[in-house]
Amino acid sequence: MSVSIQENDFDLAAELAALRSGSSKVGALVSFVGLVRDFSNDGKVENIFLEHYPGMTEKALNKIIGEATVRWNLLGTRVIHRVGTLRPNDQIVLVATAAQHRGEAFAACEFIIDYLKTAAPFWKKEQTGQGAQWLETRDSDMQRMEHWRSHAEGKTS
């Protein structure tokens, strides 16, 4: 289980290789890489600025990863979230999960990314030609998180 909040980019292949090497029992490795989009409802995105509350952010992410690890019997997890100014097509987040079986790895990865989108203490300011604005959580992301809350008892796959 590993969390990094960083300004620097990450090497996907190296991160997955490190996660995979954590256990000889790994039968599935699932990853999600989020990218900065170049569009929004307000026009072409020039950049986004992400900030977080150091200490609190890592604690919150470690808590949700711990929950996912127990819920889906994960063998390893790697979360990287970038902060600072990012441009379109930059990598912004990595969520990677390792498990014995693909269903567990997929469900846990999706659960963690849904949590990141809705409840993790990050703040995003989007810069477009029309100016800058702080972004709010989308309704569709909140609905995804509600799915996990409604299935809190037992495993989902």
N, C-alpha and C positions, 0 to 999 in steps of 0.2 A: 504494500500500500504506500503510494507516494504522491505527494501534492507539491507542485511548484507554481508560484505566482511570479512571473518574470516579464521583463521588457524584451529580452532577446528571443529570437525565433527558435524553433526546435527542429530536430532532424527526426522525422517520422520513423524511418527505417531503424535508426539507432535506438529510439525509444521502444519500439516493438521488440527488437532483438533482446534488449535488456529485460523487458517484462517476460518474454518467453523463456529466458534462461533461468528464471526464478524457481521453476519446478519441473521435474520430469513427468509430472502427472498432467500437464497442460495438454488438453485435447482441442481447445478452441481459444482463439485470440480474436477479439472483436475490437475495432477502433472506429472512432468518429473524429473527424477533423472539421472544425468549423472555420469558414473563411469570411473575411469582410466582403460584403456585397458592394457593388458599385451603384446601387440604386435604392431608393426608398420612396415612400409616398410623396415626399417633398422634393424629389428630383435626384440628380446625380450626386452620389456621395463622394466627397473629396477625401475625407478621412473620418475616423472615429477616435475619440479619446476615452480610455477606460481608466477608472480609478477604483481603489478598494480600500478597505480599512485593514491595514496589516495586523496580523495576529488573529483578529476576529474572522477574517476570510478563511485562513488556513484551518482554524478550529471548526468552522461550519462545514468545510469540505471534508475534513477528516471524519466528522460525525456521519455525514451522509454516505461516505465510502464504507465506514464501519457497518452501517445498516445494510448496505448492498452486499457486503461481504458475507454477512450472516444469512441474509435472506436468500442469496443465490449460491452460497458455498463457493465463493471466488477463491482462486489461488493467487491472484495478484491484480492490482489496479494501478494505473498511472493516470493522473490528471495534471495537465499543464494549462494554465490560463494566463494569457498575456495581458499586460496593462501598458498604459502610455498611449502614444499616438500611433495608430495603424492605418494603412492605406488599403484601398480595394485590392482584393486577392491575397492579402496577407493572411497567414494562418493566425487564428485568434485563440483556438482552444483544441486540446486533445483530450479525449476520454478513451482509455483503453482498458479492457477487462480480459482476464485469463481465467478459464474454468476447465473442468473436465469435459463439459458438454456444451455445444453451441447454444442451446436454448437459454441456459443460465448466463452465458457470456453476453448474448444479445440483449436479454431483458435487463440485466444489470447496467450495461452501457447506456441503454435508452433511459433507464431510471435516473442515472447520474446526470446525463445531459439535460433531461427535463428539469431536474432540481436546479442545475446551474442556470437555466434560462428563467426560472421563476423565483427562486428563494436565496440564491447565493448573493452575498453582499458585494456586488459590483455595480458601478454606475457608468453608463455609456452616454457620451455626448456625440451627436452626429453633426458633421459639418457638410452642408450642401451650398449650392449657389445662392439659396434663399436665406442662409444664415445657419446658426447653430442651435440645436435643441437637445435637451436631455431626453432619452428614450424611456418609455414605460413598458412594462411587461405586456405582451400581447395576450388577448383573450384565448387564442388557440393554444398558447403555451400553458396558460392556467388550466385549461381543460385537460391537457395531457397530464399535468401534475395531479389533478383531481382523480384521474384514472388510477394513479398509483396509491393515492390515499384510500380510495374505495376498496383496494385490494391489499390493504396493509396486513391483513391476517393471512398468513401462508404465502406460498410462492405463486408467482404469475409467470407465464411464459408465452 
